[in-house]
Amino acid sequence: MTQRCHELGGVNLGQGICDTPPPPEVLAGIEPAVRAGHNAYTRYDGIDRLRQALAGKLQRDNGIQADPDTEIVVTQGSTGAFVATINALLNPGDRVILLEPYYGYHLNTLKVAGLEPVFVPLERDTMALDVAAIEAQAVGARAIVLNTPGNPSGRVFSRAETAALADLCQRHDLLCITDEIYEYFLFDGHRHISMATLPGMWERTVTMGGYSKTFSITGWRMGYLAAPAHLAEPIGLVNDLYYVCTPSIVQHAVADAIEQLNADFYRQLAADHQLRRDRFCTALERSGLTPRVPEGAYYVLADCRVLGQSTAQAAAMVLLERAGVAGVPGSAFWHDDSGEHWIRFCFGKDDATLDQAMQNLEQAQL
Ligand SMILES: Cc1ncc(COP(=O)(O)O)c(C=O)c1O
């Protein structure tokens, strides 16, 4: 889609790259880190100051109490956190529950590690967590992957959903690997709930996060995880083996920014994206591509049946040709044909890009 979009000079809302500018506080930290000569490998689990800053943030924003010395690992993006976690804690052939729609890297990373994904869809219309369906697949599974706020679903799981899942994890002795990278992208007063804070869950949860999205620094590769020491230690060893460390200057700059930015920054981030969501969803609605209005993250699934195609792939191509707007076919997020009437758009874009996309949709004859 990206290649074809480029050929046609369209607006690419396909890839999940946020192109809003990083906060000045983040950029300001890089040059001093270079000048200070932070050129060497760091401790495998990250520099002290960053782990301490993360421990503070986890306590303040998530309600997670993690010991910065033994329970936090700085990783190469949250992607690196996931790779290190599944390779450290799971064995080839283990069954891992993956909720659909899923984030493609979760599925493919599981597959490359020789794990067996067990697909459980969210409820079809509401995209609610279908605990009975998960229960039916839980026997014999080792782990479940959770992503809230969700890409591409836009779901922010409620306390009741999270509690039901926590109960299930404990009854079936499941490890919970939770990807919370969009934790600050919350709309309409939805609250982010970290699974690790539910009674009995800290011991069996790996909480993954990162600053790719929050600070718009996808290429800096800055992520982390929090987990009890008995899980964090083996994950840290695998992280060391695969990645050695996260780029040292990035660690310093991000530590600076976490220390400097206060709650206003995170509130504004959510407010800005809610505005983008509202404007873009209105444009989709007007063009007949009915959106499933997201509660969080910066993606929206839109119903593409108005385009009259039999597959999401064909619909996405037709939309690109008729309107000059690229999205990702929904078939990328389900293992069966459940995604065929969706196209996913990313609205984590600068105003000029989003305005152009909305103008294209408005002018197009779909
Ligand atoms: C759900 C989810 N997890 C992880 C990532 C990647 O994060 P990182 O850049 O920290 O590796 C993305 C990026 O699109 C994502 O959507």
The ligand as a Tripos MOL2 file, in Angstrom:
@<TRIPOS>MOLECULE
LIG
   16    16     1     0     0
SMALL
NO_CHARGES

@<TRIPOS>ATOM
      1 C1          0.6390   -2.3170   19.6350 C.3       1 LIG1
      2 C2          2.0230   -1.9070   19.2880 C.ar      1 LIG1
      3 N1          3.0420   -2.3700   20.0090 N.ar      1 LIG1
      4 C3          4.3060   -2.0320   19.7110 C.ar      1 LIG1
      5 C4          4.6060   -1.2040   18.6560 C.ar      1 LIG1
      6 C5          6.0300   -0.8850   18.3390 C.3       1 LIG1
      7 O1          6.5960   -0.1690   19.3530 O.3       1 LIG1
      8 P1          8.1360    0.1480   19.4740 P.3       1 LIG1
      9 O2          8.4650    1.2140   18.4900 O.co2     1 LIG1
     10 O3          8.2940    0.6010   20.8850 O.co2     1 LIG1
     11 O4          8.8850   -1.1020   19.2020 O.co2     1 LIG1
     12 C6          3.5640   -0.6940   17.8740 C.ar      1 LIG1
     13 C7          3.8750    0.1600   16.7040 C.2       1 LIG1
     14 O5          3.0830    0.3970   15.8360 O.2       1 LIG1
     15 C8          2.2530   -1.0570   18.1980 C.ar      1 LIG1
     16 O6          1.2190   -0.6000   17.4810 O.3       1 LIG1
@<TRIPOS>BOND
     1     1     2 1
     2     2     3 ar
     3     2    15 ar
     4     3     4 ar
     5     4     5 ar
     6     5     6 1
     7     5    12 ar
     8     6     7 1
     9     7     8 1
    10     8     9 2
    11     8    10 1
    12     8    11 1
    13    12    13 1
    14    12    15 ar
    15    13    14 2
    16    15    16 1
@<TRIPOS>SUBSTRUCTURE
     1 LIG1         1 GROUP 0 **** ****
